[in-house]
Amino acid sequence: MKMLLMPAKGVVPARVQRAFTDLEFCVWIGQASPGEQFEYHAGFLSVDAAAVMSRLQETDRRRLSALAAATRRASDAKLVHLVQRRLGPNRFAYVAIARPKPRTNPIPLSSLLTQPEAA
């Protein structure tokens, strides 16, 4: 007989999530309809992306930092809304929600990848 292990009360089990890249996020923006959602991270983004605090492998941390920067630039360009959903203590789902595409002054998606971050 198999035993089903249940998380302790108040503990949110780890979510299986594929690691997305900033390029994949930009492709999603180009194809997304208004209201579509893209969960780009589950955890504590500011800690997971920080070089001195992250428990991620360096390549994964850098990928996450680039993805987070691309989401911020997309939000600044009014292409997405960025929201968080609380999953548990110190754990959140980070979600981008597609906005209607601007009709004037189109923003090339390639600029979201190449635009340097403001200091």
Backbone as a chain_set.jsonl record, in Angstrom:
{"seq": "MKMLLMPAKGVVPARVQRAFTDLEFCVWIGQASPGEQFEYHAGFLSVDAAAVMSRLQETDRRRLSALAAATRRASDAKLVHLVQRRLGPNRFAYVAIARPKPRTNPIPLSSLLTQPEAA", "coords": {"N": [[0.84, -1.179, 0.0], [0.622, 2.16, -0.92], [1.782, 5.114, 0.64], [0.424, 8.268, 1.028], [1.985, 11.284, 1.212], [1.281, 14.144, 2.951], [1.524, 17.699, 3.049], [2.57, 19.524, 5.96], [0.265, 21.3, 8.061], [-0.434, 24.523, 6.889], [1.816, 24.654, 5.322], [2.941, 25.174, 2.109], [3.14, 23.057, -0.601], [5.995, 22.505, -2.747], [5.955, 23.88, -5.995], [5.959, 22.468, -9.173], [7.809, 23.818, -11.652], [8.75, 25.087, -14.761], [11.788, 26.557, -15.738], [11.824, 29.672, -17.09], [13.094, 31.812, -19.715], [14.269, 35.194, -20.341], [13.975, 35.763, -23.054], [11.996, 33.93, -23.867], [9.891, 34.973, -22.399], [9.544, 37.457, -23.678], [8.73, 36.572, -26.201], [6.309, 35.442, -25.473], [4.907, 37.792, -24.7], [4.581, 39.006, -27.194], [2.728, 37.298, -28.383], [0.601, 37.06, -26.657], [-2.792, 37.45, -25.641], [-4.842, 40.145, -24.414], [-5.21, 39.964, -20.917], [-4.286, 37.373, -20.633], [-2.199, 35.204, -18.663], [1.078, 34.832, -17.268], [3.04, 32.955, -15.355], [5.994, 33.629, -13.996], [7.779, 33.109, -11.96], [8.117, 31.3, -8.902], [8.452, 31.694, -5.551], [10.621, 33.685, -3.613], [11.203, 36.439, -5.01], [12.972, 38.728, -4.78], [14.922, 37.797, -3.05], [15.714, 35.373, -4.235], [16.86, 36.255, -6.617], [19.007, 37.752, -5.834], [22.48, 38.15, -5.632], [24.003, 37.737, -3.278], [22.289, 36.437, -1.528], [20.803, 34.396, -2.696], [19.845, 31.0, -3.09], [19.979, 29.632, -5.344], [21.595, 28.011, -8.145], [24.326, 29.641, -9.77], [23.984, 30.103, -12.571], [21.212, 29.745, -12.835], [20.325, 31.756, -11.14], [21.207, 34.041, -12.477], [19.742, 33.804, -14.853], [17.158, 34.108, -13.794], [17.36, 36.732, -12.792], [17.684, 38.179, -15.178], [15.247, 37.595, -16.391], [13.457, 38.748, -14.531], [14.195, 41.431, -14.838], [13.403, 41.851, -17.483], [10.643, 41.562, -17.213], [10.062, 43.774, -15.627], [10.771, 45.878, -17.365], [8.895, 45.419, -19.385], [6.584, 45.969, -17.969], [7.009, 48.696, -17.378], [6.798, 49.629, -19.958], [4.153, 49.385, -20.324], [3.076, 46.991, -21.236], [2.42, 44.78, -19.764], [0.768, 43.869, -16.681], [2.124, 43.491, -13.473], [1.796, 41.148, -10.955], [1.475, 39.611, -7.696], [0.892, 36.508, -6.084], [0.188, 35.205, -2.997], [1.657, 32.306, -1.803], [2.417, 31.082, 0.486], [4.202, 31.338, 3.625], [6.735, 33.663, 3.04], [6.763, 33.002, 0.315], [5.832, 33.352, -2.993], [3.81, 33.583, -5.969], [4.791, 34.905, -8.961], [3.387, 36.851, -11.373], [2.767, 37.824, -14.695], [0.464, 39.768, -16.403], [-1.018, 40.08, -19.465], [-1.514, 43.125, -21.166], [-3.706, 45.194, -23.206], [-2.399, 45.667, -26.47], [-0.397, 48.481, -27.343], [-1.562, 50.989, -29.612], [-0.306, 53.049, -30.862], [3.003, 54.212, -31.513], [4.64, 51.672, -31.551], [6.445, 49.304, -29.573], [9.423, 47.758, -30.076], [9.868, 44.343, -29.427], [12.415, 43.333, -29.16], [13.803, 45.382, -27.983], [13.235, 45.17, -25.311], [14.925, 43.239, -24.404], [17.454, 44.229, -24.935], [17.67, 46.76, -23.879], [19.364, 48.704, -21.533], [19.319, 48.461, -17.93], [18.006, 50.955, -15.76], [19.995, 52.75, -13.431]], "CA": [[0.0, 0.0, 0.0], [1.393, 3.398, -0.985], [1.398, 6.125, 1.611], [0.413, 9.596, 0.451], [2.516, 12.257, 2.15], [0.611, 15.436, 2.881], [2.312, 18.735, 3.708], [2.098, 19.951, 7.271], [-0.709, 22.384, 7.997], [0.153, 25.834, 6.668], [2.974, 24.562, 4.434], [2.568, 25.046, 0.706], [4.104, 22.186, -1.276], [6.742, 23.111, -3.851], [5.286, 23.768, -7.282], [6.852, 22.095, -10.257], [7.772, 24.93, -12.596], [9.832, 25.144, -15.719], [12.527, 27.82, -15.676], [11.691, 30.418, -18.33], [14.13, 32.809, -19.987], [13.76, 36.504, -20.731], [13.582, 35.69, -24.455], [10.694, 33.253, -23.916], [8.915, 35.92, -21.889], [9.287, 38.433, -24.736], [7.938, 35.886, -27.218], [4.961, 35.342, -24.91], [4.277, 39.116, -24.794], [4.197, 39.234, -28.583], [1.63, 36.425, -28.775], [-0.448, 37.007, -25.635], [-3.996, 38.269, -25.732], [-5.083, 40.855, -23.163], [-5.747, 39.145, -19.835], [-3.545, 36.114, -20.47], [-1.263, 35.267, -17.547], [2.348, 34.114, -17.395], [3.71, 32.855, -14.057], [7.408, 33.561, -14.333], [8.592, 32.642, -10.834], [7.467, 30.963, -7.63], [9.471, 31.768, -4.505], [10.752, 35.046, -3.081], [11.997, 36.938, -6.131], [14.075, 39.627, -4.413], [15.97, 36.975, -2.428], [16.188, 34.375, -5.202], [17.648, 36.897, -7.678], [20.127, 38.494, -5.238], [23.723, 37.374, -5.675], [24.519, 37.395, -1.947], [21.329, 35.687, -0.716], [20.132, 33.342, -3.44], [20.277, 29.603, -2.942], [19.984, 29.058, -6.687], [22.87, 27.925, -8.848], [24.631, 30.947, -10.365], [23.358, 30.239, -13.894], [19.782, 29.907, -12.617], [20.111, 33.074, -10.54], [21.371, 35.041, -13.538], [18.576, 33.665, -15.724], [16.037, 34.705, -13.089], [17.572, 38.183, -12.757], [17.401, 38.706, -16.521], [13.807, 37.47, -16.575], [12.818, 39.773, -13.695], [14.454, 42.729, -15.471], [12.554, 41.932, -18.678], [9.261, 41.787, -16.785], [9.966, 45.176, -15.176], [10.776, 46.736, -18.552], [7.599, 45.242, -20.043], [5.615, 46.702, -17.156], [7.263, 50.113, -17.614], [6.32, 49.912, -21.316], [2.705, 49.19, -20.266], [2.694, 45.787, -21.971], [1.899, 43.808, -18.798], [0.613, 44.194, -15.26], [2.833, 42.521, -12.658], [1.107, 40.882, -9.697], [1.97, 38.503, -6.876], [-0.086, 35.737, -5.319], [0.85, 34.586, -1.851], [1.557, 30.851, -1.766], [2.703, 30.68, 1.857], [5.178, 32.243, 4.249], [7.906, 33.994, 2.222], [6.678, 32.321, -0.976], [4.851, 34.014, -3.83], [3.791, 33.334, -7.41], [4.96, 36.171, -9.658], [2.593, 36.681, -12.583], [2.6, 38.928, -15.634], [-0.835, 39.719, -17.085], [-0.912, 40.847, -20.708], [-2.386, 44.278, -21.364], [-3.936, 45.431, -24.638], [-1.219, 46.182, -27.163], [-0.536, 49.89, -27.71], [-1.833, 51.176, -31.036], [0.627, 54.042, -31.394], [4.39, 54.058, -31.081], [4.917, 50.293, -31.16], [7.72, 49.058, -28.901], [9.993, 46.494, -30.549], [10.128, 43.417, -28.322], [13.86, 43.16, -29.002], [14.331, 46.421, -27.099], [13.085, 44.731, -23.915], [16.09, 42.427, -24.055], [18.715, 44.943, -25.094], [17.658, 48.039, -23.161], [20.039, 48.589, -20.228], [18.519, 48.843, -16.779], [18.348, 52.237, -15.127], [20.697, 52.535, -12.168]], "C": [[0.887, 1.244, 0.0], [0.856, 4.388, 0.034], [1.494, 7.486, 0.949], [0.889, 10.578, 1.501], [1.848, 13.593, 1.914], [1.491, 16.469, 3.563], [1.711, 19.075, 5.065], [1.15, 21.129, 7.114], [0.011, 23.732, 7.858], [1.362, 25.833, 5.747], [2.473, 24.352, 3.01], [3.592, 24.159, 0.021], [4.777, 22.914, -2.424], [5.99, 22.868, -5.148], [6.325, 23.384, -8.318], [6.706, 23.178, -11.32], [8.982, 24.855, -13.503], [10.493, 26.513, -15.621], [12.455, 28.497, -17.042], [12.83, 31.413, -18.472], [13.476, 34.142, -20.347], [13.3, 36.504, -22.182], [12.214, 35.02, -24.592], [9.584, 34.173, -23.411], [8.553, 36.942, -22.971], [8.473, 37.823, -25.871], [6.492, 35.775, -26.745], [4.238, 36.685, -25.029], [3.771, 39.357, -26.215], [2.978, 38.439, -29.012], [0.436, 36.485, -27.838], [-1.613, 37.933, -25.954], [-4.185, 38.996, -24.411], [-5.757, 39.946, -22.128], [-5.042, 37.815, -19.647], [-2.486, 36.291, -19.396], [-0.054, 34.377, -17.789], [2.997, 34.109, -16.014], [5.192, 32.634, -14.324], [8.301, 33.146, -13.185], [7.687, 32.286, -9.665], [8.572, 30.893, -6.588], [9.451, 33.15, -3.896], [11.731, 35.748, -4.008], [13.179, 37.796, -5.706], [15.223, 38.869, -3.755], [16.569, 36.024, -3.461], [17.072, 34.978, -6.294], [18.869, 37.635, -7.145], [21.374, 37.619, -5.161], [24.176, 36.911, -4.289], [23.569, 36.527, -1.131], [20.738, 34.469, -1.395], [20.716, 31.965, -3.132], [20.288, 28.876, -4.287], [21.41, 28.922, -7.202], [23.083, 29.251, -9.575], [23.971, 31.126, -11.736], [21.851, 30.441, -13.761], [19.473, 31.277, -12.032], [20.226, 34.162, -11.598], [20.208, 34.999, -14.514], [17.371, 34.339, -15.094], [16.169, 36.229, -13.026], [17.256, 38.818, -14.104], [15.901, 38.656, -16.811], [13.064, 38.54, -15.78], [13.011, 41.156, -14.302], [13.575, 42.907, -16.708], [11.095, 42.173, -18.292], [9.066, 43.23, -16.319], [9.925, 46.132, -16.37], [9.453, 46.626, -19.306], [6.502, 45.971, -19.283], [5.77, 48.206, -17.369], [6.75, 50.549, -18.993], [4.813, 49.707, -21.438], [2.229, 48.019, -21.131], [2.073, 44.746, -21.057], [1.631, 44.495, -17.463], [1.393, 43.121, -14.511], [2.114, 42.378, -11.323], [1.78, 39.721, -8.981], [0.782, 37.813, -6.235], [0.671, 35.05, -4.197], [0.585, 33.079, -1.87], [1.733, 30.323, -0.348], [3.694, 31.659, 2.45], [6.414, 32.418, 3.358], [7.932, 33.287, 0.87], [5.516, 32.913, -1.766], [4.929, 33.48, -5.256], [3.849, 34.708, -8.068], [4.365, 36.0, -11.054], [2.584, 37.972, -13.402], [1.263, 38.718, -16.34], [-0.758, 40.638, -18.296], [-1.951, 41.961, -20.75], [-2.691, 44.406, -22.854], [-2.694, 46.061, -25.257], [-1.429, 47.66, -27.504], [-0.734, 50.028, -29.219], [-0.902, 52.19, -31.677], [1.997, 53.785, -30.813], [4.695, 52.631, -30.635], [6.321, 50.159, -30.565], [8.271, 47.736, -29.418], [10.316, 45.585, -29.35], [11.621, 43.215, -28.106], [14.445, 44.208, -28.069], [14.179, 46.047, -25.636], [14.283, 43.899, -23.472], [17.379, 43.246, -24.05], [18.792, 46.243, -24.321], [18.349, 47.888, -21.813], [19.12, 49.06, -19.101], [18.971, 50.204, -16.251], [18.983, 51.974, -13.782], [19.922, 53.135, -11.029]], "O": [[1.794, 1.366, 0.823], [-0.35, 4.489, 0.261], [2.526, 7.827, 0.372], [0.277, 10.702, 2.562], [1.854, 14.111, 0.797], [2.144, 16.155, 4.558], [0.509, 18.932, 5.286], [1.232, 21.87, 6.135], [0.938, 24.036, 8.608], [1.886, 26.897, 5.419], [1.673, 23.454, 2.75], [4.785, 24.459, 0.048], [4.201, 23.831, -3.009], [5.454, 21.783, -5.373], [7.435, 23.916, -8.331], [5.61, 23.422, -11.825], [10.098, 24.59, -13.056], [9.809, 27.52, -15.437], [12.96, 27.966, -18.031], [13.454, 31.809, -17.487], [12.278, 34.203, -20.624], [12.326, 37.18, -22.513], [11.367, 35.491, -25.351], [8.469, 34.153, -23.933], [7.377, 37.254, -23.155], [7.613, 38.493, -26.442], [5.561, 35.99, -27.521], [3.072, 36.717, -25.421], [2.662, 39.855, -26.409], [2.26, 38.86, -29.919], [-0.642, 36.005, -28.189], [-1.438, 39.04, -26.464], [-3.729, 38.507, -23.377], [-6.734, 39.258, -22.423], [-5.186, 37.188, -18.597], [-1.937, 37.379, -19.226], [-0.144, 33.324, -18.421], [3.457, 35.152, -15.548], [5.594, 31.58, -14.817], [9.478, 32.856, -13.402], [6.633, 32.89, -9.466], [9.518, 30.119, -6.729], [8.384, 33.725, -3.683], [12.944, 35.665, -3.818], [14.283, 37.614, -6.219], [16.381, 39.265, -3.892], [17.789, 35.885, -3.549], [17.937, 34.292, -6.838], [19.691, 38.103, -7.933], [21.322, 36.487, -4.681], [24.682, 35.798, -4.15], [23.989, 35.934, -0.137], [20.216, 33.585, -0.715], [21.922, 31.806, -2.943], [20.565, 27.679, -4.365], [22.315, 29.625, -6.754], [22.115, 29.911, -9.954], [23.449, 32.202, -12.026], [21.272, 31.234, -14.503], [18.469, 31.893, -12.389], [19.431, 35.102, -11.614], [19.735, 36.045, -14.958], [16.638, 35.06, -15.77], [15.176, 36.938, -13.192], [16.63, 39.876, -14.163], [15.353, 39.579, -17.413], [12.143, 39.17, -16.299], [12.089, 41.972, -14.283], [13.06, 43.999, -16.95], [10.389, 42.913, -18.978], [8.029, 43.837, -16.585], [9.14, 47.081, -16.386], [8.943, 47.626, -19.81], [5.59, 46.53, -19.892], [4.776, 48.915, -17.522], [6.323, 51.69, -19.173], [4.254, 49.838, -22.527], [1.13, 48.047, -21.685], [1.286, 43.914, -21.51], [2.188, 45.551, -17.159], [1.328, 41.949, -14.882], [1.855, 43.369, -10.641], [2.544, 38.957, -9.571], [-0.211, 38.453, -5.888], [1.682, 34.389, -4.434], [-0.562, 32.638, -1.943], [1.25, 29.239, -0.022], [3.994, 32.691, 1.849], [7.054, 31.44, 2.972], [9.005, 33.005, 0.338], [4.382, 32.971, -1.292], [5.97, 32.99, -5.695], [3.036, 35.579, -7.759], [4.777, 35.127, -11.817], [2.415, 39.065, -12.863], [0.969, 37.621, -16.815], [-0.468, 41.828, -18.169], [-3.117, 41.756, -20.411], [-2.01, 43.795, -23.678], [-2.027, 46.888, -24.635], [-2.524, 48.048, -27.91], [-0.15, 49.28, -30.003], [-0.725, 52.194, -32.895], [2.126, 53.202, -29.737], [4.98, 52.404, -29.459], [7.261, 50.822, -31.006], [7.649, 46.693, -29.219], [10.955, 46.012, -28.389], [12.05, 42.953, -26.982], [15.467, 43.964, -27.429], [14.92, 46.555, -24.794], [14.612, 43.865, -22.286], [18.284, 42.988, -23.256], [19.884, 46.777, -24.126], [17.961, 47.029, -21.021], [18.269, 49.929, -19.287], [20.152, 50.549, -16.292], [18.56, 51.069, -13.063], [20.355, 53.057, -9.879]]}, "num_chains": 1, "name": "protein.A"}
